[in-house]
Amino acid sequence: AQSVSQHNHHVILSEAASLELGCNYSYGGTVNLFWYVQYPGQHLQLLLKYFSGDPLVKGIKGFEAEFIKSKFSFNLRKPSVQWSDTAEYFCAVIRMDSSYKLIFGSGTRLLVRP
Amino acid sequence: GAVVSQHPSRVICKSGTSVKIECRSLDFQATTMFWYRQFPKQSLMLMATSNEGSKATYEQGVEKDKFLINHASLTLSTLTVTSAHPEDSSFYICSAQTGYGYTFGSGTRLTVV
């Protein structure tokens, strides 16, 4: 069965620190990859996505992610976090075969201290 | 564009009653919608895939007779939690597939008392 793993469940950073959140998936075929953010009390919003092409993807609010096919990874990064980045971050994967279902990782709760 | 409206945002119901949650695509046609359930401090778990004009496809372990899904038009999918029990209390989220990926509703917090 396909799975999406986010190894960091809770991350606490100070403002201006760099961020990297890990995401690994277990499916060997073609995938589309996403990072979503859920701010407190709000619904899910798309940060960035990878379909094909340049494996380094830039998203909104200064976030980027790199798809490394050999490592089955799609880690999220931001060079300098802000207090407003406090949220929960979800990695998600779609298998580009018959399923086309969006499968989520368990999420990483990020707290940025001012 | 690609907005999904989910209603209600919160609902409290008594055990044994049924609750209907609506998910509407406002500015596009959604042939496929997805229903997720999110437990506190956990990820979104896919419950079922809703296809316009056909039966929904349920994930393993999801009771199709308890969670009735109807996708009668290209802009509306509904999830009805039948004979609700306290363990059905959760956050339910719908999602629609768009040309740009997936867009999500704002969710419905169901509390069964």
Interface residues (C-beta under 8 A of the other chain):
Chain A: N32 F34 Y36 Q42 H43 L44 L46 K49 F90 Y100 K101 L102 I103 F104 G105 S106 G107 R109
Chain B: T32 F34 Y36 K41 Q42 S43 L44 M45 L46 T49 I93 S95 Q97 G101 Y102 T103 F104 G105 S106 G107
